[in-house]
Amino acid sequence: MLDLTEEENDALAKLLSRTIDDDRYPLSPRIQSLKTILAKLRPEPGPRALAAAEALRTAASDGGKATARAGR
């Protein structure tokens, strides 16, 4: 396991992202390996986490009105 600082982790992730985005062959085994590495550096939240975050944003933006309506 690499022991990277937050800045080093960000720099590596940016380099990988740029390399992946600029490559002419996005389905090549090399790019697929780089995408796997990038996913380990910057894991994406799962669908449940995204849905929960969206629900919190909605509740915060409407002042809790949606929650009050649902409780009626």
OpenMM code with the backbone's topology and positions (N, CA, C; nanometers):
from openmm import Vec3, app, unit

residues = "MET LEU ASP LEU THR GLU GLU GLU ASN ASP ALA LEU ALA LYS LEU LEU SER ARG THR ILE ASP ASP ASP ARG TYR PRO LEU SER PRO ARG ILE GLN SER LEU LYS THR ILE LEU ALA LYS LEU ARG PRO GLU PRO GLY PRO ARG ALA LEU ALA ALA ALA GLU ALA LEU ARG THR ALA ALA SER ASP GLY GLY LYS ALA THR ALA ARG ALA GLY ARG".split()
positions = [
    Vec3(0.0838, -0.1170, 0.0000),
    Vec3(0.0000, 0.0000, 0.0000),
    Vec3(0.0886, 0.1237, 0.0000),
    Vec3(0.0530, 0.2207, -0.0793),
    Vec3(0.1278, 0.3455, -0.0833),
    Vec3(0.0866, 0.4347, 0.0323),
    Vec3(0.1841, 0.5003, 0.0903),
    Vec3(0.1562, 0.5947, 0.1980),
    Vec3(0.1704, 0.7350, 0.1393),
    Vec3(0.0622, 0.7868, 0.0820),
    Vec3(0.0640, 0.9162, 0.0145),
    Vec3(-0.0063, 1.0217, 0.0987),
    Vec3(0.0447, 1.1444, 0.0894),
    Vec3(-0.0258, 1.2551, 0.1522),
    Vec3(-0.1479, 1.2878, 0.0668),
    Vec3(-0.2359, 1.3687, 0.1186),
    Vec3(-0.3550, 1.4086, 0.0439),
    Vec3(-0.3162, 1.4797, -0.0856),
    Vec3(-0.2132, 1.5643, -0.0792),
    Vec3(-0.1669, 1.6378, -0.1977),
    Vec3(-0.1090, 1.5425, -0.3015),
    Vec3(-0.0325, 1.4439, -0.2563),
    Vec3(0.0259, 1.3461, -0.3483),
    Vec3(-0.0837, 1.2614, -0.4125),
    Vec3(-0.1819, 1.2218, -0.3320),
    Vec3(-0.2945, 1.1441, -0.3824),
    Vec3(-0.3694, 1.2238, -0.4899),
    Vec3(-0.3959, 1.3527, -0.4634),
    Vec3(-0.4650, 1.4377, -0.5600),
    Vec3(-0.3840, 1.4540, -0.6886),
    Vec3(-0.2525, 1.4746, -0.6745),
    Vec3(-0.1669, 1.4910, -0.7922),
    Vec3(-0.1667, 1.3646, -0.8779),
    Vec3(-0.1583, 1.2500, -0.8146),
    Vec3(-0.1597, 1.1238, -0.8874),
    Vec3(-0.2943, 1.1014, -0.9559),
    Vec3(-0.4021, 1.1318, -0.8855),
    Vec3(-0.5363, 1.1156, -0.9433),
    Vec3(-0.5552, 1.2091, -1.0630),
    Vec3(-0.5065, 1.3321, -1.0529),
    Vec3(-0.5173, 1.4257, -1.1653),
    Vec3(-0.4377, 1.3774, -1.2851),
    Vec3(-0.3170, 1.3268, -1.2605),
    Vec3(-0.2340, 1.2743, -1.3688),
    Vec3(-0.3018, 1.1553, -1.4360),
    Vec3(-0.3560, 1.0644, -1.3571),
    Vec3(-0.4265, 0.9490, -1.4136),
    Vec3(-0.5489, 0.9939, -1.4937),
    Vec3(-0.6262, 1.0872, -1.4389),
    Vec3(-0.7455, 1.1362, -1.5090),
    Vec3(-0.7084, 1.1992, -1.6422),
    Vec3(-0.6049, 1.2818, -1.6425),
    Vec3(-0.5620, 1.3482, -1.7655),
    Vec3(-0.5128, 1.2455, -1.8680),
    Vec3(-0.4360, 1.1463, -1.8220),
    Vec3(-0.3856, 1.0421, -1.9105),
    Vec3(-0.5007, 0.9621, -1.9706),
    Vec3(-0.5990, 0.9284, -1.8888),
    Vec3(-0.7149, 0.8527, -1.9358),
    Vec3(-0.7955, 0.9353, -2.0363),
    Vec3(-0.8207, 1.0614, -2.0034),
    Vec3(-0.9014, 1.1476, -2.0905),
    Vec3(-0.8346, 1.1764, -2.2244),
    Vec3(-0.7017, 1.1862, -2.2252),
    Vec3(-0.6297, 1.2231, -2.3470),
    Vec3(-0.5936, 1.1046, -2.4355),
    Vec3(-0.6166, 0.9835, -2.3891),
    Vec3(-0.5767, 0.8663, -2.4664),
    Vec3(-0.6692, 0.8431, -2.5856),
    Vec3(-0.6114, 0.8013, -2.6965),
    Vec3(-0.6892, 0.7769, -2.8187),
    Vec3(-0.7671, 0.6462, -2.8129),
    Vec3(-0.7269, 0.5568, -2.7251),
    Vec3(-0.7880, 0.4239, -2.7185),
    Vec3(-0.8440, 0.3976, -2.5780),
    Vec3(-0.9620, 0.4506, -2.5485),
    Vec3(-1.0159, 0.4411, -2.4123),
    Vec3(-1.0504, 0.2991, -2.3669),
    Vec3(-1.0604, 0.2058, -2.4593),
    Vec3(-1.0935, 0.0685, -2.4214),
    Vec3(-0.9714, -0.0228, -2.4166),
    Vec3(-0.8520, 0.0362, -2.4324),
    Vec3(-0.7303, -0.0446, -2.4307),
    Vec3(-0.7065, -0.1008, -2.2907),
    Vec3(-0.6378, -0.2148, -2.2830),
    Vec3(-0.6080, -0.2730, -2.1514),
    Vec3(-0.5297, -0.1771, -2.0615),
    Vec3(-0.4410, -0.0980, -2.1195),
    Vec3(-0.3624, -0.0019, -2.0416),
    Vec3(-0.4529, 0.1003, -1.9738),
    Vec3(-0.5471, 0.1548, -2.0480),
    Vec3(-0.6373, 0.2559, -1.9928),
    Vec3(-0.7336, 0.1926, -1.8927),
    Vec3(-0.7769, 0.0712, -1.9185),
    Vec3(-0.8634, 0.0026, -1.8226),
    Vec3(-0.7905, -0.0177, -1.6896),
    Vec3(-0.6608, -0.0498, -1.6962),
    Vec3(-0.5812, -0.0643, -1.5730),
    Vec3(-0.5695, 0.0689, -1.5000),
    Vec3(-0.5470, 0.1772, -1.5749),
    Vec3(-0.5369, 0.3089, -1.5128),
    Vec3(-0.6692, 0.3498, -1.4491),
    Vec3(-0.7821, 0.3154, -1.5123),
    Vec3(-0.9130, 0.3459, -1.4541),
    Vec3(-0.9346, 0.2702, -1.3237),
    Vec3(-0.8876, 0.1466, -1.3183),
    Vec3(-0.8985, 0.0667, -1.1961),
    Vec3(-0.8174, 0.1292, -1.0834),
    Vec3(-0.6973, 0.1742, -1.1172),
    Vec3(-0.6122, 0.2398, -1.0172),
    Vec3(-0.6769, 0.3691, -0.9694),
    Vec3(-0.7299, 0.4474, -1.0633),
    Vec3(-0.7949, 0.5737, -1.0274),
    Vec3(-0.9154, 0.5499, -0.9364),
    Vec3(-0.9907, 0.4450, -0.9641),
    Vec3(-1.1071, 0.4126, -0.8808),
    Vec3(-1.0647, 0.3794, -0.7375),
    Vec3(-0.9464, 0.3229, -0.7214),
    Vec3(-0.8973, 0.2932, -0.5865),
    Vec3(-0.8517, 0.4199, -0.5153),
    Vec3(-0.8007, 0.5163, -0.5911),
    Vec3(-0.7568, 0.6424, -0.5314),
    Vec3(-0.8743, 0.7315, -0.4957),
    Vec3(-0.9757, 0.7310, -0.5810),
    Vec3(-1.0941, 0.8158, -0.5624),
    Vec3(-1.2194, 0.7304, -0.5769),
    Vec3(-1.2525, 0.6540, -0.4753),
    Vec3(-1.3720, 0.5693, -0.4868),
    Vec3(-1.4988, 0.6532, -0.4998),
    Vec3(-1.5860, 0.6126, -0.5893),
    Vec3(-1.7132, 0.6808, -0.6118),
    Vec3(-1.8145, 0.6296, -0.5101),
    Vec3(-1.8991, 0.7157, -0.4572),
    Vec3(-2.0025, 0.6680, -0.3650),
    Vec3(-2.1039, 0.5807, -0.4388),
    Vec3(-2.1584, 0.4840, -0.3684),
    Vec3(-2.2571, 0.3955, -0.4281),
    Vec3(-2.3908, 0.4640, -0.4484),
    Vec3(-2.4857, 0.3971, -0.5148),
    Vec3(-2.6165, 0.4564, -0.5424),
    Vec3(-2.6931, 0.4958, -0.4167),
    Vec3(-2.6813, 0.4173, -0.3101),
    Vec3(-2.7525, 0.4510, -0.1860),
    Vec3(-2.6987, 0.5801, -0.1259),
    Vec3(-2.5672, 0.5957, -0.1265),
    Vec3(-2.5074, 0.7172, -0.0712),
    Vec3(-2.5479, 0.8384, -0.1535),
    Vec3(-2.5543, 0.8232, -0.2852),
    Vec3(-2.5952, 0.9340, -0.3711),
    Vec3(-2.7414, 0.9713, -0.3470),
    Vec3(-2.8275, 0.8706, -0.3312),
    Vec3(-2.9696, 0.8974, -0.3067),
    Vec3(-2.9891, 0.9656, -0.1709),
    Vec3(-2.9150, 0.9214, -0.0709),
    Vec3(-2.9260, 0.9823, 0.0618),
    Vec3(-2.8770, 1.1266, 0.0589),
    Vec3(-2.7684, 1.1521, -0.0124),
    Vec3(-2.7156, 1.2886, -0.0222),
    Vec3(-2.8149, 1.3790, -0.0946),
    Vec3(-2.8783, 1.3274, -0.1982),
    Vec3(-2.9780, 1.4061, -0.2724),
    Vec3(-3.0988, 1.4371, -0.1842),
    Vec3(-3.1414, 1.3406, -0.1045),
    Vec3(-3.2546, 1.3627, -0.0144),
    Vec3(-3.2213, 1.4696, 0.0895),
    Vec3(-3.0993, 1.4668, 0.1402),
    Vec3(-3.0575, 1.5692, 0.2369),
    Vec3(-3.0535, 1.7074, 0.1736),
    Vec3(-3.0018, 1.7152, 0.0496),
    Vec3(-2.9965, 1.8441, -0.0199),
    Vec3(-3.1359, 1.8973, -0.0442),
    Vec3(-3.2277, 1.8101, -0.0840),
    Vec3(-3.3656, 1.8520, -0.1110),
    Vec3(-3.4316, 1.9023, 0.0175),
    Vec3(-3.4143, 1.8277, 0.1262),
    Vec3(-3.4735, 1.8679, 0.2533),
    Vec3(-3.4156, 2.0003, 0.3012),
    Vec3(-3.2880, 2.0202, 0.2801),
    Vec3(-3.2239, 2.1450, 0.3241),
    Vec3(-3.2692, 2.2627, 0.2386),
    Vec3(-3.2904, 2.2392, 0.1096),
    Vec3(-3.3255, 2.3503, 0.0207),
    Vec3(-3.4713, 2.3925, 0.0349),
    Vec3(-3.5603, 2.3001, 0.0756),
    Vec3(-3.7014, 2.3391, 0.0900),
    Vec3(-3.7393, 2.3651, 0.2354),
    Vec3(-3.6414, 2.3699, 0.3225),
    Vec3(-3.6664, 2.4001, 0.4625),
    Vec3(-3.7420, 2.2912, 0.5352),
    Vec3(-3.7373, 2.1676, 0.4868),
    Vec3(-3.8048, 2.0564, 0.5518),
    Vec3(-3.9513, 2.0427, 0.5158),
    Vec3(-4.0000, 2.1224, 0.4200),
    Vec3(-4.1412, 2.1167, 0.3827),
    Vec3(-4.1810, 1.9818, 0.3257),
    Vec3(-4.0906, 1.9218, 0.2458),
    Vec3(-4.1217, 1.7915, 0.1867),
    Vec3(-4.1385, 1.6870, 0.2954),
    Vec3(-4.0553, 1.6934, 0.3991),
    Vec3(-4.0653, 1.5987, 0.5095),
    Vec3(-4.1967, 1.6177, 0.5843),
    Vec3(-4.2360, 1.7416, 0.6046),
    Vec3(-4.3619, 1.7714, 0.6746),
    Vec3(-4.4802, 1.7208, 0.5938),
    Vec3(-4.4762, 1.7393, 0.4617),
    Vec3(-4.5865, 1.6920, 0.3766),
    Vec3(-4.5950, 1.5404, 0.3794),
    Vec3(-4.4807, 1.4728, 0.3816),
    Vec3(-4.4801, 1.3269, 0.3807),
    Vec3(-4.5392, 1.2711, 0.5107),
    Vec3(-4.5277, 1.3449, 0.6203),
    Vec3(-4.5784, 1.2978, 0.7486),
    Vec3(-4.7278, 1.3150, 0.7662),
    Vec3(-4.7949, 1.3828, 0.6765),
    Vec3(-4.9406, 1.4056, 0.6917),
    Vec3(-5.0200, 1.2811, 0.6721),
] * unit.nanometer
topology = app.Topology()
chain = topology.addChain("A")
for resn in residues:
    res = topology.addResidue(resn, chain)
    for name in ("N", "CA", "C"):
        topology.addAtom(name, app.Element.getBySymbol(name[0]), res)
